[in-house]
């Protein structure tokens, strides 16, 4: 399965959605981008799709509002919902969901970076 690749326009749109704040950073992930808070992912870019990590109730509410499964091909990522494609031109609609995703991830214990194995 080939991973969808975002355009530069998709990457710029994604970066514009990422809220500023303590512990928030954007990093590349599998040729796409992801936003982390304290090492926990809360926002992902996969091709042109933007996904948010939400608790079950919020995921169901966003799905009812037009969101869908998020992930490569027929393998959606558990706990992630794609923001509706119609919101690509209206970031204000996405902002409350991104804020919920960030709050959910910020409440998790911070992830500690794994040490890289030494080469022999």
C-alpha positions in Angstrom: 0.0 0.0 0.0 1.4 3.4 -1.0 1.1 6.2 1.5 -0.7 9.3 0.1 1.6 12.3 -0.2 0.5 15.9 0.5 1.2 18.8 -1.8 3.0 21.9 -0.5 -0.4 23.6 -0.4 -1.7 20.8 1.8 1.3 21.1 4.1 0.8 24.9 4.4 -2.9 24.5 5.1 -2.1 21.9 7.8 0.6 24.1 9.5 -2.0 27.0 9.5 -4.4 24.7 11.5 -1.9 23.8 14.2 -2.4 26.0 17.3 0.5 27.5 19.0 1.2 26.7 22.6 3.5 25.0 25.1 4.7 21.6 24.0 3.2 21.8 20.5 5.4 20.9 17.6 4.9 19.7 14.0 7.1 16.9 12.7 7.3 14.9 9.5 5.7 11.4 9.7 5.8 8.9 6.8 6.1 11.6 4.2 3.2 13.6 5.7 3.0 15.8 8.8 1.8 15.4 12.4 1.2 17.8 15.2 2.2 16.7 18.7 1.6 18.1 22.2 4.1 16.8 24.8 5.0 14.1 22.4 1.4 12.9 21.8 -0.1 13.2 18.3 -3.3 15.2 18.1 -3.5 16.2 14.4 -2.3 14.4 11.3 -2.0 15.1 7.6 -2.3 12.2 5.2 -2.3 13.4 1.6 -4.9 16.2 1.6 -6.9 14.7 4.6 -6.5 16.1 8.1 -7.3 13.8 11.0 -7.9 14.6 14.6 -7.5 12.2 17.6 -10.6 12.4 19.7 -12.3 10.5 22.5 -15.2 8.3 21.5 -18.0 10.8 22.2 -16.3 13.6 20.2 -15.3 11.2 17.4 -18.9 10.2 17.1 -20.1 13.8 17.1 -17.5 14.8 14.4 -18.5 11.8 12.3 -22.2 12.9 12.5 -21.1 16.3 11.4 -19.5 14.9 8.2 -16.2 13.6 9.3 -15.0 10.1 8.3 -12.4 7.4 8.9 -8.8 8.6 8.9 -5.9 6.5 7.7 -4.2 5.0 4.7 -6.4 3.0 2.3 -8.8 0.6 4.0 -7.0 0.7 7.3 -8.4 3.6 9.4 -6.5 4.6 12.5 -8.4 3.9 15.7 -9.5 7.1 17.5 -8.9 9.4 14.5 -11.5 11.1 12.4 -10.9 13.0 9.1 -12.2 16.6 9.1 -14.8 17.1 6.4 -13.2 18.0 3.1 -15.6 20.9 2.8 -13.8 22.5 5.7 -10.6 22.9 3.8 -11.6 26.4 2.8 -13.1 27.2 6.2 -10.6 26.6 9.0 -12.9 28.2 11.6 -15.1 25.1 11.4 -12.1 22.9 12.2 -10.7 24.9 15.1 -13.1 23.6 17.9 -12.3 20.0 16.9 -8.6 20.7 16.8 -8.8 22.3 20.2 -10.6 19.2 21.6 -7.9 16.9 20.0 -5.2 19.0 21.5 -6.8 19.0 25.0 -7.3 15.2 24.8 -3.6 14.6 23.8 -2.3 17.2 26.4 -4.1 15.2 29.2 -2.1 12.1 28.3 1.3 11.5 30.1 4.1 13.1 28.1 5.9 10.7 25.8 9.6 10.3 26.4 11.8 10.1 23.3 13.3 6.7 22.7 17.1 6.5 22.6 18.5 5.4 19.3 20.3 2.1 19.3 24.1 2.4 19.0 25.6 1.0 15.8 28.2 -1.7 16.4 
